[in-house]
C-alpha cells in the first residue's frame, strides 16, 4: 500500500520517464534524422495532450532535444523562439492593457446591450455581440472574465424580477389588484392579452404555479435557489452565450486568438512568397463566417433553453416588470462608469489608428501604404503597426503629476502614461509567447530533418479522395482533438503535418490549413476545453451535460459554416482551385 501511495503521488513524474523510455527504440533502431525528429515530436505531442508538464515548459523541449539529437544547432533553435509574431503580440497586449485599465471594455459591452433593448432574446444577442466584438481585440479568456460579472448581475436581477411578477400574479388570483405590472398602460384588450401571455406556460416547461409548489433547484456554487426552472434556464443561456461568443469573436482577427497568430506566422514563414495572409485578408474571410455562426448559435441556444417562441423576437414598446429590471441594472452599471474620460478617448483613437493601418497596409485589391517602403529585405508587416501604436501607449500622458511648492504654488513635475511597464507585464501572456515559440522551433525541426517531407509522401495516397472530404475529415479531427487538448498545442502540433499533406496531394495549402485553424477554436463541449468555458462554468449555473448538449450543436454549426465558406466566398479571395506557384511540389520518391 505504501508503494502504491508513492506511485500515485509521483505518477506524473513516472509517466514522463516511461514516455521517454518507451519511445526511445524509435531513434535507436532507425538511425535516421527523421526518426530522431519523430521521437521528439511524439514526446512533445504526448506531453502537450496530457499536460504532464506545463504547456510552456513542454514548449522548451525543442531547445533541449534538437541539439542533443543533432537536428538543429542551438543558435538556430533559439532564433526560432522569437519571431515576428511576438512583436505583434506585444503591440496588441499594449492595447488590451489600456482597454482594461480604463474600463473601456465595460463601457462598450454595456452600451451595446442598451442599444439592442431589454427583451430577453435581444438582451442575449446584445451580450453576444458586445462580447464577440471585444474578443476580436482582447483574448477570449480576458473577455469572458470581464463580461461575466455584468451578466451575473443581470441574471440575479432576472431572478428577483421573476419572483416579483409571480407574487403579483398570486395576489391577483387572491382578489387583490396591482396596477404596476406594466410600465406603460395599454388599452384594456391589449392588457388582457399581455396577462394571458404571462400566465401561458412556455413549451417544454411547467407553468409558474406548478413550479413554485415544487422543490426549487439551487446554484451548485452559491446555494441560492432558482424560483423557477425558467430562471435556471436563463442563467445557463447567458453563461453559454458569453463563452461561445468570446470564442466566435476571436475568429475574426489574426490577433483575436493564439491559434490564428500561430497559423499566420507559420504560414508566412513557411510560404514567404505568398504574402496573402494579413490582417485585412483574414478579416474578409472570417468575418462572414463568424457572423453566421454567432446568429445560428444564438437561435440554437434560445431554442434549447427557453424554447423558440417567435413572440420573444418582437420589438414592442410595452415592457414587463422583469424587462424593466434588466434595463435598470444595465443603466445603473453604465452610470457608475460616469462620463467618457480623456484616457478612454485616446485609447479608442489609437485603436482606430491601428485598425486602419492594418487594413490599409496591403489590402490586395489596391496598393497599400506598405508599397511606399522598399521590398528588400522586406516591407513593414502587421507587427510593425502593432509595435508602433503599442509604443505610443507608453508615451502619451494619461494625467500629469503635480506637487505644491513651499510658496503654495501647484506645479507639474511629471506625467503618468496611458499604461506602465508593470501593468503591461501583468497582462502579457508570456506562457503563450513561449508556447508559440516552441511550436515554431518544432516546425523548423520537422522541416530541417526531412520529417515533413517524409510525412507528405506517406499521406499522398489521400489525394484520391475528394477535396471536400479531406477538408471535412481534417476539420472533424481537429475539432475533436481540441476538446481534450490546448487549442494552441493542437494547431502547433498539426500544422507541420497538414501542410505537407496539402503539398503531397497537390492542393492549395490554404484549402486545408484555413478550416483546420478555424476549427481548432471550436472547443465548446467541455469546461476544461478552454479557459473561457471554465470561467463561466465556475459560476455554478451549468452542468457538464449542459455544455456537451449545447456545444455539440454549436460545433456542428461551426464546422458546417466553415465548410460552406471554403467553397463560396473564400475561393475567390485566394484562388483556391489552382495549385499556387509559391507552394513547393513534393515528389513521390522514396525517402532515404
Buried (B, 14 or more C-beta within 10 A) or exposed (E): EEEEEEEEEEEEEBBBEEBBEEBEEBBEEEEBBBBBBBBBBBBBBBBBBBBBBEBBBBBBBBBEBBBEBEBBEEEBBBEBBBBBBBBBBBBBBBBBBBBBBBBBBBBBBBBBBBEBBBBBBBBBBBBBBBBBBBBBBBBBBBBBBBBBEBBBBBBBBBBBBBBBBBEBBEEBEEEEEEEEBBEEEBEEEEBEEBEEEBEEBBEEBBEBEEBBEEEBBEBEEEEEEBBBBBBBBBBBBBBBBBBBBBBBBBBBBBBBBBBBBBBBBBBBBBBEEBBBBBBBBBBBBBBBBBBBBBBBBBBBBBEBBBBBBEEBBEEEEBBBBBBBBBBEBBEEBBEEBEEEBEBBEBBBEBBEBBBEBBBBBBBBEEEBBBEEEEEEEEBBBBBBBBBBBBEBBEEBBBEEEEEEEEEEEEEEEEEEBBBBEEBBEEBBBEBBBBBBBBBBBBBBBBBBBBBBBBBBBEBBEBBEEEBEEBBBEBBEBBBBBBBBBBBBBBBBBBBBBBBBBBBBBEBBBBBBBBBBBBBBBBBBBBBBBBBBBBBBBEBBBBEEEBBBBBBEBBBBBBBBBBBBBBBEEBBEBBEBEEBBEEBEEBEEEEEE
